[in-house]
Amino acid sequence: MRLPKEWISHIANSIVENLSEKEFIRFNISKEESVREVEQMVIEDLIVEDRLDDEVRELLRQYETDIERGKLDYKKLFNLTKQKLVKERNLIL
């Protein structure tokens, strides 16, 4: 997870506050419960991306020799591979 856990609570609270202020949502549950639900959604989304990153790293291990020799740019290859998997799986990151 690239975000510190403390930030997630702040982000979730901001989302709920903004949606509430703009009257995009009405609470059927308490605001605190809403914030916890949003926190959980953010965490789950970050976990999906972390798992995807791990999968991309694993896929790129087969090109490790070429990357080390400088024939391939790891960062570029990582981003291209990740974009391809995102598109294939219809993920939204």
BALOBA-1460 file (C-alpha; in Angstrom, 3 decimals):
// residues 93
<rec num="1" residu="m" x="0.000" y="0.000" z="0.000"/>
<rec num="2" residu="r" x="1.543" y="3.280" z="-1.067"/>
<rec num="3" residu="l" x="-0.482" y="5.469" z="1.273"/>
<rec num="4" residu="p" x="0.182" y="5.657" z="4.985"/>
<rec num="5" residu="k" x="-2.751" y="4.109" z="6.825"/>
<rec num="6" residu="e" x="-3.361" y="7.385" z="8.698"/>
<rec num="7" residu="w" x="-4.064" y="9.146" z="5.415"/>
<rec num="8" residu="i" x="-6.803" y="6.713" z="4.461"/>
<rec num="9" residu="s" x="-9.006" y="7.834" z="7.335"/>
<rec num="10" residu="h" x="-8.473" y="11.470" z="6.380"/>
<rec num="11" residu="i" x="-9.233" y="10.763" z="2.707"/>
<rec num="12" residu="a" x="-12.376" y="8.796" z="3.583"/>
<rec num="13" residu="n" x="-13.580" y="11.544" z="5.874"/>
<rec num="14" residu="s" x="-12.989" y="14.163" z="3.165"/>
<rec num="15" residu="i" x="-14.902" y="12.109" z="0.607"/>
<rec num="16" residu="v" x="-17.893" y="11.670" z="2.894"/>
<rec num="17" residu="e" x="-17.817" y="15.349" z="3.903"/>
<rec num="18" residu="n" x="-17.678" y="16.577" z="0.304"/>
<rec num="19" residu="l" x="-20.427" y="14.277" z="-0.895"/>
<rec num="20" residu="s" x="-22.581" y="15.239" z="2.056"/>
<rec num="21" residu="e" x="-22.013" y="18.996" z="1.692"/>
<rec num="22" residu="k" x="-22.912" y="18.843" z="-2.001"/>
<rec num="23" residu="e" x="-25.950" y="16.750" z="-1.091"/>
<rec num="24" residu="f" x="-24.874" y="13.895" z="-3.353"/>
<rec num="25" residu="i" x="-25.572" y="11.443" z="-0.534"/>
<rec num="26" residu="r" x="-27.928" y="11.100" z="2.387"/>
<rec num="27" residu="f" x="-26.971" y="8.958" z="5.320"/>
<rec num="28" residu="n" x="-28.981" y="5.840" z="6.134"/>
<rec num="29" residu="i" x="-26.231" y="5.020" z="8.578"/>
<rec num="30" residu="s" x="-24.174" y="7.269" z="10.811"/>
<rec num="31" residu="k" x="-21.538" y="9.481" z="9.282"/>
<rec num="32" residu="e" x="-18.878" y="7.542" z="11.191"/>
<rec num="33" residu="e" x="-20.095" y="4.260" z="9.717"/>
<rec num="34" residu="s" x="-20.056" y="5.863" z="6.267"/>
<rec num="35" residu="v" x="-16.452" y="6.947" z="6.781"/>
<rec num="36" residu="r" x="-15.506" y="3.398" z="7.851"/>
<rec num="37" residu="e" x="-17.189" y="1.979" z="4.739"/>
<rec num="38" residu="v" x="-15.294" y="4.395" z="2.489"/>
<rec num="39" residu="e" x="-12.041" y="3.569" z="4.309"/>
<rec num="40" residu="q" x="-12.640" y="-0.109" z="3.598"/>
<rec num="41" residu="m" x="-13.326" y="0.593" z="-0.093"/>
<rec num="42" residu="v" x="-10.109" y="2.621" z="-0.398"/>
<rec num="43" residu="i" x="-8.099" y="-0.121" z="1.316"/>
<rec num="44" residu="e" x="-9.589" y="-2.815" z="-0.931"/>
<rec num="45" residu="d" x="-8.790" y="-0.758" z="-4.014"/>
<rec num="46" residu="l" x="-5.207" y="-0.238" z="-2.880"/>
<rec num="47" residu="i" x="-4.843" y="-3.951" z="-2.210"/>
<rec num="48" residu="v" x="-5.999" y="-4.728" z="-5.764"/>
<rec num="49" residu="e" x="-3.329" y="-2.411" z="-7.127"/>
<rec num="50" residu="d" x="-0.657" y="-3.864" z="-4.828"/>
<rec num="51" residu="r" x="-1.499" y="-7.376" z="-6.000"/>
<rec num="52" residu="l" x="-1.388" y="-6.251" z="-9.601"/>
<rec num="53" residu="d" x="2.035" y="-4.675" z="-9.035"/>
<rec num="54" residu="d" x="3.256" y="-7.935" z="-7.471"/>
<rec num="55" residu="e" x="1.966" y="-9.878" z="-10.467"/>
<rec num="56" residu="v" x="3.716" y="-7.518" z="-12.896"/>
<rec num="57" residu="r" x="7.000" y="-7.899" z="-10.968"/>
<rec num="58" residu="e" x="6.638" y="-11.665" z="-11.153"/>
<rec num="59" residu="l" x="5.981" y="-11.533" z="-14.907"/>
<rec num="60" residu="l" x="9.028" y="-9.324" z="-15.460"/>
<rec num="61" residu="r" x="11.341" y="-11.736" z="-13.662"/>
<rec num="62" residu="q" x="11.568" y="-13.729" z="-16.886"/>
<rec num="63" residu="y" x="13.230" y="-10.691" z="-18.508"/>
<rec num="64" residu="e" x="15.571" y="-10.059" z="-15.581"/>
<rec num="65" residu="t" x="18.732" y="-10.831" z="-17.555"/>
<rec num="66" residu="d" x="17.839" y="-8.458" z="-20.390"/>
<rec num="67" residu="i" x="16.862" y="-5.754" z="-17.914"/>
<rec num="68" residu="e" x="20.171" y="-6.134" z="-16.056"/>
<rec num="69" residu="r" x="22.108" y="-5.922" z="-19.317"/>
<rec num="70" residu="g" x="20.353" y="-2.667" z="-20.093"/>
<rec num="71" residu="k" x="18.517" y="-4.033" z="-23.099"/>
<rec num="72" residu="l" x="15.145" y="-3.284" z="-21.495"/>
<rec num="73" residu="d" x="14.010" y="-0.397" z="-19.313"/>
<rec num="74" residu="y" x="12.413" y="-1.942" z="-16.212"/>
<rec num="75" residu="k" x="10.251" y="1.051" z="-15.332"/>
<rec num="76" residu="k" x="8.907" y="1.403" z="-18.859"/>
<rec num="77" residu="l" x="8.313" y="-2.328" z="-19.178"/>
<rec num="78" residu="f" x="6.614" y="-2.374" z="-15.758"/>
<rec num="79" residu="n" x="4.232" y="0.450" z="-16.711"/>
<rec num="80" residu="l" x="3.400" y="-1.062" z="-20.103"/>
<rec num="81" residu="t" x="2.746" y="-4.478" z="-18.596"/>
<rec num="82" residu="k" x="0.600" y="-3.002" z="-15.855"/>
<rec num="83" residu="q" x="-1.414" y="-0.953" z="-18.357"/>
<rec num="84" residu="k" x="-1.976" y="-4.056" z="-20.464"/>
<rec num="85" residu="l" x="-3.255" y="-6.067" z="-17.487"/>
<rec num="86" residu="v" x="-5.478" y="-3.189" z="-16.347"/>
<rec num="87" residu="k" x="-7.020" y="-2.995" z="-19.813"/>
<rec num="88" residu="e" x="-7.442" y="-6.768" z="-20.149"/>
<rec num="89" residu="r" x="-9.137" y="-7.011" z="-16.750"/>
<rec num="90" residu="n" x="-11.173" y="-3.824" z="-17.069"/>
<rec num="91" residu="l" x="-9.725" y="-2.466" z="-13.842"/>
<rec num="92" residu="i" x="-10.017" y="1.127" z="-12.748"/>
<rec num="93" residu="l" x="-7.043" y="2.315" z="-10.723"/>
